[in-house]
Amino acid sequence: MNKFLAGCVLVILTSSMEAAEDNIIWLVEYDGKATPQEQGWKPIGKLAASAQIVDGALRIADDSAEEMGAFRATWKPEPSSEVIVEARVRVEAVKGFRGGTAMWPSVEGAPVGLLVCDGRHQEGLVLRSEKITTFLDRVAVVSGRREFHTYRLVIREGDMSIFVDGELKIRGEGAFWKKAESPEGFVQFGSNSRQWKGDAYWESVKLGIRKVSSPPKRPRLRITIGEPWDIPTVKHDEPGYKVITHPANMDVYSVAPPKSDAPGYKLITPHSRPFVHDMGSGLLLMSVAQGPDAYYEPYSVLKSTDKGKTWQPVPGLQLKTFAPQDFVRLANGEILGVSRWNVKYAREDGIYIGMTYRFDAKAEHFTMFENKAFVPAGMGLTVIFDRDIFELANGDILAAVYGPTAEGGLNLDTIVGGGSAAPGAAKYSRYAFLVKSSDQGATWTHYSTLGPRSETSVVRFSDREMLAILKMSGWMPFQQVWSADAGKTWSSPIVMEECSVDPDMVYMTNGVLACSYGQPGTNLMFSLDKGKTWEYHRTISDKIGFNYTAIREVSPGRLLYVHDSPNMQALYVDVERLE
């Protein structure tokens, strides 16, 4: 925590808050004793007219999937000042659009939220009964249902920290990011979402400014984001194939393709969910999904020899259910690949069948054979090889996998070498592991347990020091675990404020740890202390797609960033240390 945030904590915990904060100049205020219109606030949306005063609080009930209702007040920004926004709110309910759980406030709005604009940037706070979030990528698990809480935003330059009842919940470095919709400063509360529904009571809202008490931090990195280019979908001319356009939302993918007697897949979605691997010698390999978000969907493999500017399909590995997803260059120069999908072997619990591939040095030719993965009993129908794979000095290969648990959960007695599986963990629906092969991918055995999570990125700092980031769930915070013994055991998890799917880490040659992640948005962050703290957050896109990402260092200090929001694109990110 920097000096500025530490100072905020001390001030907010003072028993006489107002006496300790006389340096705040409150510019606009609302209290629940009268309607916002009577206090100079402008109604936004048709539902604002139906807001009512109930027991000293304004009830804003958004019961429509087509309308919204909020209130806005304007203020005059002063660039040299901090902005303080404070609201006392009780959340009754938030209901999903068409029964879903994914929410994209940065483009769809929020059913219960605060939105702040300083004429240059805007962001805010989304309130739900079980958590608080920013409009894009920060989240903290906080129960706010049917109880009033005081929420405070402290905005300074591009940072936006969030406090709940005086306790810092979101540090918010780089969180105040989005380009302002208006050069006029404003604060807005209520619902600005047409699709989502919400119900909340607003007891008070106010915005103020105060002078900055400490100088800005001296930057230690210079981040330069280049212009993106498209990665076109591979066309298929075989009978029965039909490429469909990228949908506006995920629900389209859940529609089953029509029945057909023609061979192959009737519907092919454009490339999505990239997994990029650096094979050295100027060769990149990328696995991309070409089906719906479902088990055993088809994947394709592409390769690039010009640092990701152009991609060509690898012959024989297009639209294959058991196409390889993980790739590693072996000490003998060959490339080994492992299929994403490994299917449960019916005769014996804990055995899964997948495919291992052997490529020549240029990935022009390959052979393939079945492999067997042995994991703790209690896993579900499939084990998924997920992104990261390493060859160790002794020739063994480690790979990160995860999968759903069967009904009743895992047999924890069979888990050896893990450090983060806790009693009662059988309630979790997915588990992440490391598996090891000592025969170049013919068999895989359980090596250690990362935790009851999924979608994992693992990075090695040395032969013994490792870090993993794990997905908890959609739009929930990531967790981090560390290993000091080459991945045999792992620390207890640390909950992060960033969320929510598909992290990908690269330890760059300049000692900077980079991590891409997505949904909502496609994002990037950096660490100068091997993941203990994360800074220099950047938003690459907040458009809606699958919002999965991949990064690799293609030259010293230069990252290739690939994402699929809304279509498959790539760009370069240059990272320069200023220390």
C-alpha positions in Angstrom: 0.0 0.0 0.0 1.4 3.4 -0.9 1.6 6.4 1.4 -1.5 7.9 -0.1 -3.7 4.9 0.5 -2.3 4.4 4.0 -3.3 7.9 4.8 -6.8 7.3 3.5 -7.2 4.3 5.8 -6.1 6.3 8.8 -8.5 9.1 8.0 -11.5 6.9 7.4 -11.0 4.9 10.6 -11.1 8.0 12.7 -14.2 8.0 14.9 -15.2 11.5 13.9 -15.0 11.2 10.2 -16.2 14.6 9.2 -13.9 16.4 11.8 -10.9 14.5 10.5 -11.8 15.3 6.9 -12.4 19.0 6.9 -10.0 19.3 4.0 -12.7 17.7 1.7 -14.8 20.2 -0.2 -18.1 18.6 -0.9 -19.4 19.9 -4.2 -22.7 17.9 -4.7 -24.8 16.0 -2.1 -27.9 14.0 -2.0 -29.8 12.6 1.1 -32.8 10.4 1.2 -35.1 12.9 2.9 -36.4 14.3 -0.4 -36.3 13.3 -4.1 -33.1 13.9 -6.1 -34.9 16.3 -8.4 -35.7 18.5 -5.4 -32.0 18.6 -4.6 -30.8 19.6 -8.0 -30.1 16.2 -9.6 -31.2 15.3 -13.1 -33.2 12.2 -13.8 -31.7 9.7 -16.3 -34.0 7.1 -17.9 -37.8 6.5 -17.7 -37.6 4.5 -14.5 -36.2 7.5 -12.5 -39.8 8.9 -12.3 -40.9 5.9 -10.3 -38.2 6.2 -7.6 -39.7 6.6 -4.1 -38.6 7.8 -0.7 -38.9 4.9 1.8 -37.9 5.3 5.4 -35.3 8.0 4.6 -33.8 6.3 1.6 -34.5 6.5 -2.1 -35.7 3.2 -3.6 -34.7 2.8 -7.2 -36.3 -0.4 -8.6 -35.1 -1.3 -12.1 -37.7 -4.0 -13.1 -37.3 -3.6 -16.8 -34.9 -5.3 -19.3 -35.4 -2.3 -21.6 -35.3 0.8 -19.5 -33.1 2.3 -16.7 -33.4 4.9 -14.0 -30.7 7.0 -12.4 -29.8 10.5 -11.2 -26.9 12.7 -12.2 -25.3 15.9 -10.9 -22.5 17.8 -12.5 -19.4 19.3 -11.0 -16.3 21.2 -12.1 -13.2 19.0 -12.1 -9.9 20.3 -10.8 -7.1 18.2 -12.2 -4.7 18.7 -9.3 -7.2 17.4 -6.7 -8.4 13.9 -5.6 -12.0 13.1 -6.1 -14.0 11.5 -3.2 -17.3 9.9 -3.9 -19.3 8.4 -1.0 -22.6 6.6 -0.9 -24.6 4.8 1.7 -26.6 2.0 0.0 -28.6 -1.2 0.7 -28.8 -3.7 -2.2 -32.0 -5.8 -2.3 -31.5 -7.7 -5.5 -29.7 -7.9 -8.9 -31.3 -10.1 -11.6 -29.5 -11.5 -14.6 -30.5 -10.7 -18.2 -32.2 -13.8 -19.6 -31.2 -15.8 -16.6 -27.5 -15.5 -17.2 -24.8 -14.5 -14.8 -22.2 -12.7 -17.0 -22.4 -8.9 -16.7 -20.5 -6.4 -18.8 -21.0 -3.1 -17.1 -18.4 -1.2 -19.1 -20.5 -1.6 -22.2 -24.0 -2.6 -20.8 -24.1 -0.5 -17.7 -25.0 -1.7 -14.1 -28.4 -2.1 -12.5 -27.1 -0.8 -9.1 -24.0 1.4 -9.4 -22.1 4.7 -9.1 -20.6 6.3 -12.2 -18.0 9.1 -12.0 -16.6 11.3 -14.7 -13.9 13.9 -14.4 -14.1 15.1 -18.0 -11.1 12.9 -19.1 -12.0 9.5 -17.8 -14.9 7.7 -16.2 -15.4 4.6 -14.1 -17.3 3.6 -11.0 -18.7 1.0 -8.6 -21.1 -1.8 -9.3 -23.0 -3.1 -6.3 -24.4 -6.6 -6.0 -25.7 -8.6 -3.1 -22.6 -10.8 -2.9 -19.7 -8.6 -4.2 -18.6 -5.1 -5.3 -16.8 -4.5 -8.6 -15.6 -1.8 -10.9 -17.2 -1.5 -14.3 -14.4 -3.6 -15.8 -12.0 -5.9 -14.0 -11.7 -5.5 -10.2 -13.8 -7.3 -7.7 -14.1 -7.9 -3.9 -16.4 -10.4 -2.2 -18.5 -8.2 0.1 -22.0 -9.1 1.3 -24.3 -6.0 0.8 -27.7 -7.6 0.7 -30.3 -6.0 3.0 -27.8 -4.0 5.0 -26.7 -0.4 4.6 -23.0 0.0 3.9 -20.9 3.1 3.3 -19.0 2.9 0.0 -16.2 5.3 -0.8 -14.3 5.9 -4.0 -11.0 7.7 -3.9 -9.9 8.8 -7.4 -6.4 10.1 -8.1 -5.2 10.4 -11.7 -5.8 6.9 -13.1 -6.2 5.1 -9.8 -9.5 4.4 -8.0 -9.4 2.8 -4.6 -12.7 1.5 -3.0 -13.5 1.3 0.7 -16.5 -0.4 2.4 -17.3 0.9 5.9 -13.8 2.4 6.1 -12.0 -0.8 5.1 -10.0 -0.8 1.9 -11.4 -3.6 -0.4 -10.0 -2.7 -3.8 -6.6 -0.9 -4.3 -7.6 0.0 -7.8 -4.3 0.9 -9.4 -5.1 2.0 -13.0 -8.8 1.3 -12.5 -10.0 4.8 -13.5 -9.3 4.1 -17.1 -12.2 4.6 -19.6 -12.3 7.6 -21.9 -15.0 10.1 -20.7 -18.3 10.2 -22.6 -18.5 14.0 -21.9 -16.0 16.8 -21.1 -18.3 17.7 -18.2 -17.7 16.2 -14.8 -20.6 14.3 -13.3 -21.6 11.7 -10.7 -24.5 9.4 -11.3 -26.2 6.8 -9.1 -28.9 4.2 -9.7 -29.3 2.0 -12.8 -27.7 2.8 -16.1 -28.4 -0.7 -17.5 -31.2 -1.5 -19.9 -30.7 -5.3 -19.8 -30.1 -6.0 -16.2 -32.6 -5.5 -13.3 -31.8 -4.2 -9.8 -33.4 -3.0 -6.6 -31.6 -0.8 -4.1 -32.1 1.9 -1.4 -29.9 5.0 -1.5 -29.6 6.9 1.8 -27.0 9.4 0.7 -24.6 10.2 -2.2 -22.0 12.9 -2.3 -18.9 14.0 -4.3 -16.1 16.2 -3.1 -12.5 17.1 -3.8 -9.3 17.6 -1.8 -5.8 18.5 -2.4 -3.3 15.7 -3.1 -1.3 15.1 0.0 1.7 13.4 -1.6 3.5 13.6 -4.9 2.7 11.1 -7.6 4.8 7.9 -7.8 7.7 7.9 -10.1 7.0 5.5 -12.9 9.1 2.4 -13.1 7.8 1.1 -16.5 7.0 2.6 -19.8 4.2 0.7 -21.5 3.6 1.3 -25.2 0.5 -0.4 -26.8 0.7 -0.8 -30.6 -2.1 -0.8 -33.2 -3.9 -4.2 -33.6 -4.2 -6.4 -36.7 -6.7 -9.1 -37.5 -6.0 -12.8 -37.5 -8.5 -14.1 -40.1 -10.4 -17.3 -39.6 -9.2 -20.3 -41.7 -11.7 -20.9 -44.5 -13.0 -24.4 -45.1 -14.5 -25.4 -48.5 -15.4 -29.0 -47.8 -19.0 -30.0 -48.1 -21.1 -29.4 -45.0 -18.9 -26.7 -43.6 -20.3 -23.3 -42.9 -18.5 -20.4 -41.2 -20.8 -18.3 -39.1 -20.2 -14.7 -38.0 -19.2 -13.8 -34.5 -22.3 -13.4 -32.3 -23.2 -10.3 -30.3 -23.4 -12.4 -27.2 -22.5 -15.9 -25.9 -26.0 -17.3 -25.9 -25.8 -17.9 -29.7 -23.1 -20.5 -29.1 -25.4 -22.7 -26.9 -27.6 -23.4 -29.9 -26.9 -26.9 -31.3 -25.9 -27.1 -34.9 -28.6 -28.5 -37.3 -28.5 -32.2 -38.2 -26.8 -33.0 -41.5 -25.6 -36.0 -43.4 -22.7 -34.0 -44.7 -19.3 -34.9 -43.2 -17.6 -32.7 -40.6 -19.1 -29.9 -38.6 -22.1 -28.0 -39.9 -21.2 -24.8 -38.1 -17.7 -23.4 -37.6 -17.3 -20.4 -35.3 -14.5 -18.0 -36.0 -11.2 -18.4 -34.2 -11.5 -17.8 -30.4 -9.8 -18.6 -27.1 -6.1 -18.4 -28.2 -3.3 -20.3 -26.6 0.1 -19.2 -27.9 3.4 -21.0 -27.3 6.9 -19.9 -28.1 9.0 -22.7 -29.6 12.2 -20.6 -30.0 14.0 -20.2 -33.3 11.4 -17.7 -34.4 8.5 -20.2 -34.3 5.2 -19.6 -32.6 2.4 -22.1 -32.4 -1.2 -21.2 -31.5 -4.2 -23.4 -30.6 -7.6 -21.8 -31.3 -11.1 -23.0 -30.6 -13.4 -23.3 -33.6 -16.6 -24.5 -31.9 -19.0 -23.5 -29.1 -17.9 -23.3 -25.5 -18.5 -27.0 -24.9 -16.6 -30.2 -24.1 -14.9 -31.8 -27.0 -15.4 -28.9 -29.3 -12.9 -28.7 -32.2 -9.6 -26.9 -32.1 -7.1 -25.9 -34.8 -3.4 -25.2 -34.8 -1.7 -22.3 -36.5 1.9 -21.3 -36.7 3.8 -18.0 -37.3 7.4 -17.3 -38.2 7.1 -13.5 -38.3 6.5 -12.8 -34.6 2.7 -13.2 -34.9 2.1 -10.8 -37.8 0.7 -13.6 -40.0 -0.5 -17.2 -39.2 -0.8 -20.3 -41.3 -2.7 -23.5 -40.6 -0.7 -26.5 -39.7 -1.8 -29.2 -42.2 -3.8 -32.0 -40.7 -4.6 -30.1 -37.5 -7.7 -28.1 -38.4 -11.1 -28.8 -36.8 -9.8 -31.6 -34.7 -11.4 -32.5 -31.4 -8.1 -33.9 -30.1 -5.8 -31.3 -31.7 -2.9 -30.3 -29.4 -3.2 -27.3 -27.2 0.1 -27.4 -25.2 3.4 -27.3 -27.0 7.0 -27.5 -25.6 10.4 -27.6 -27.4 12.3 -30.6 -26.1 16.1 -30.6 -25.5 16.5 -32.8 -28.6 15.0 -30.1 -30.8 11.6 -31.9 -31.4 8.3 -30.3 -30.4 5.9 -32.2 -28.2 2.2 -31.4 -28.1 -0.7 -32.6 -25.9 -4.4 -32.6 -26.7 -6.6 -30.3 -24.7 -9.2 -33.0 -24.2 -8.4 -36.2 -22.3 -11.4 -38.4 -21.8 -12.3 -40.6 -18.9 -11.4 -44.3 -19.5 -14.5 -46.3 -18.6 -12.9 -49.4 -17.2 -11.0 -47.8 -14.3 -11.6 -44.6 -12.4 -8.8 -42.0 -12.6 -7.5 -42.9 -16.1 -8.0 -40.5 -19.0 -7.1 -41.0 -22.7 -5.7 -38.2 -24.8 -3.4 -37.6 -27.7 0.3 -36.8 -27.7 2.0 -35.3 -30.8 5.6 -35.3 -32.0 6.6 -32.6 -34.4 9.8 -32.0 -36.3 11.8 -28.8 -35.4 9.8 -26.6 -37.8 6.4 -28.1 -37.0 5.9 -29.2 -40.6 5.3 -32.9 -39.9 4.0 -34.8 -36.9 3.2 -38.2 -35.6 0.6 -38.9 -32.9 -0.2 -41.6 -30.4 -2.6 -42.1 -27.5 -1.5 -41.2 -24.0 -2.9 -42.0 -20.6 -3.3 -39.6 -17.7 -3.6 -40.9 -14.2 -5.3 -38.4 -11.8 -7.0 -38.7 -8.4 -10.2 -40.6 -8.4 -13.3 -38.5 -8.4 -12.7 -36.4 -11.4 -15.5 -36.0 -14.0 -15.7 -36.9 -17.7 -12.6 -35.0 -18.9 -9.2 -33.7 -17.8 -8.2 -30.5 -19.7 -4.5 -29.7 -20.5 -4.5 -26.0 -19.9 -1.8 -23.7 -21.5 1.5 -24.2 -19.5 3.9 -27.0 -20.0 7.7 -27.3 -19.1 10.6 -29.7 -19.7 12.7 -30.0 -16.6 16.5 -30.5 -16.5 16.1 -34.2 -16.0 13.9 -34.6 -19.1 10.6 -34.9 -17.2 7.7 -32.8 -18.4 5.3 -30.9 -16.2 1.9 -29.7 -17.4 -1.0 -27.8 -15.8 -4.4 -29.5 -16.1 -7.9 -29.0 -14.6 -11.2 -30.7 -14.9 -14.7 -31.0 -13.4 -15.2 -33.3 -10.4 -17.7 -36.1 -10.5 -20.7 -36.2 -8.1 -19.3 -36.6 -4.6 -16.0 -34.8 -5.4 -12.4 -36.1 -5.3 -11.0 -38.8 -3.2 -8.6 -36.5 -1.3 -6.7 -39.5 0.2 -5.2 -40.1 -3.3 -3.9 -36.5 -3.6 -0.2 -36.5 -2.8 2.3 -33.7 -2.9 -0.4 -30.9 -2.9 -0.4 -28.1 -0.5 -3.7 -26.3 -1.1 -6.4 -28.9 -1.0 -8.4 -28.3 2.2 -10.9 -30.4 4.2 -14.3 -30.3 2.6 -12.9 -29.4 -0.8 -15.1 -32.0 -2.4 -17.8 -29.3 -2.7 -15.8 -27.6 -5.4 -16.8 -28.5 -9.0 -13.4 -28.2 -10.6 -9.8 -28.9 -9.6 -6.4 -27.8 -11.0 -3.3 -30.0 -10.9 0.2 -30.4 -12.2 0.8 -33.7 -14.0 4.3 -35.2 -14.9 5.5 -37.3 -17.7 8.8 -39.2 -17.6 8.3 -40.9 -21.0 7.9 -37.9 -23.3 4.1 -37.7 -23.1 3.1 -41.4 -23.2 1.8 -41.4 -19.7 1.0 -38.6 -17.2 0.7 -39.0 -13.5 -0.5 -36.6 -10.8 2.4 -34.5 -9.4 0.7 -31.9 -7.2 -2.5 -30.1 -6.5 -2.9 -26.4 -7.2 -6.3 -26.0 -5.8 -10.1 -26.3 -6.3 -10.2 -24.0 -9.3 -9.7 -24.0 -13.1 -8.1 -22.1 -15.9 -4.6 -21.8 -14.6 -1.4 -20.0 -15.6 1.9 -21.3 -14.2 5.2 -19.5 -14.5 8.7 -20.6 -13.5 11.1 -18.1 -12.1 13.9 -20.7 -11.5 14.2 -24.4 -11.2 12.4 -24.3 -7.8 10.4 -21.0 -7.6 7.0 -21.0 -9.3 3.8 -19.0 -9.3 0.3 -20.0 -10.4 -2.8 -17.8 -10.9 -6.1 -19.7 -10.9 -9.6 -18.8 -12.0 -12.3 -19.0 -9.3 -15.4 -18.4 -11.4 -16.8 -15.9 -13.9 -16.4 -12.3 -12.7 -14.9 -13.4 -9.4 -11.3 -12.6 -8.2 -8.3 -14.7 -9.2 -6.3 -16.6 -6.6 -2.5 -16.9 -6.5 -0.4 -19.7 -5.1 3.4 -20.0 -4.8 5.8 -23.0 -4.8 9.4 -23.0 -3.5 10.1 -26.6 -4.3 9.7 -27.0 -8.1 5.9 -27.3 -7.8 5.7 -30.2 -5.4 3.8 -28.2 -2.8 1.9 -24.9 -3.0 1.1 -22.1 -0.5 -2.3 -21.2 0.7 -4.1 -19.1 -1.9 -4.0 -15.3 -1.9 -7.2 -13.7 -3.3 -6.5 -11.0 -5.8 -8.7 -8.0 -6.8 -8.4 -8.7 -10.5 -10.8 -11.0 -12.3 -12.0 -13.3 -13.9 -11.0 -15.8 -16.6 -8.0 -17.3 -18.5 -4.9 -15.7 -17.0 -1.6 -16.0 -19.0 1.7 -15.1 -17.5 5.1 -14.4 -19.1 8.3 -13.7 -17.1 10.1 -11.3 -19.4 13.8 -11.1 -20.1 13.9 -7.7 -18.3 12.6 -9.2 -15.1 9.0 -7.9 -15.5 6.2 -10.4 -14.9 3.3 -9.8 -17.3 -0.2 -11.2 -17.0 -3.1 -11.0 -19.5 -6.6 -11.8 -18.5 -10.2 -11.3 -19.6 -13.9 -11.2 -19.1 -15.2 -8.6 -18.7 -12.8 -6.9 -21.1 -9.3 -8.0 -22.2 -6.7 -6.7 -19.8 -3.0 -6.6 -19.0 -1.0 -6.0 -15.8 2.6 -6.1 -14.7 4.6 -7.0 -11.5 8.1 -6.0 -10.6 8.2 -8.4 -7.6 7.3 -11.7 -9.1 3.5 -11.3 -8.5 3.5 -10.1 -4.9 2.0 -6.8 -6.2 0.5 -5.9 -9.6 0.7 -2.5 -11.2 0.5 -0.7 -14.6 -2.9 -2.1 -15.5 -4.0 -1.6 -19.1 -7.3 -2.3 -20.9 -6.8 -3.6 -24.4 -10.5 -3.9 -25.3 -13.8 -3.8 -23.4 -15.8 -5.1 -26.4 -17.8 -8.3 -25.9 -16.5 -11.6 -27.2 -15.2 -14.6 -25.4 -12.5 -12.2 -24.1 -9.8 -14.9 -23.8 -6.2 -13.8 -24.2 -2.6 -15.0 -24.7 0.8 -13.3 -24.5 4.3 -14.2 -25.4 7.6 -12.2 -25.5 8.6 -12.2 -29.1 11.7 -10.1 -28.7 13.4 -8.5 -25.6 10.9 -6.2 -24.0 8.2 -6.8 -26.6 5.0 -8.8 -25.9 2.7 -10.3 -28.5 -0.9 -9.9 -27.2 -3.6 -12.0 -28.8 -7.3 -11.8 -27.9 -10.8 -12.5 -29.3 -12.9 -9.5 -28.4 -14.9 -9.4 -30.5 -12.8 -11.1 -33.2 -9.3 -12.5 -33.2 -6.7 -9.8 -33.1 -3.1 -9.3 -32.2 -0.9 -6.4 -31.2 2.5 -5.6 -29.7 3.1 -4.2 -26.2 6.5 -2.8 -25.5 7.6 -2.8 -21.9 10.6 -0.7 -20.9 12.1 -0.6 -17.4 12.9 3.0 -16.2 14.8 2.1 -13.1 
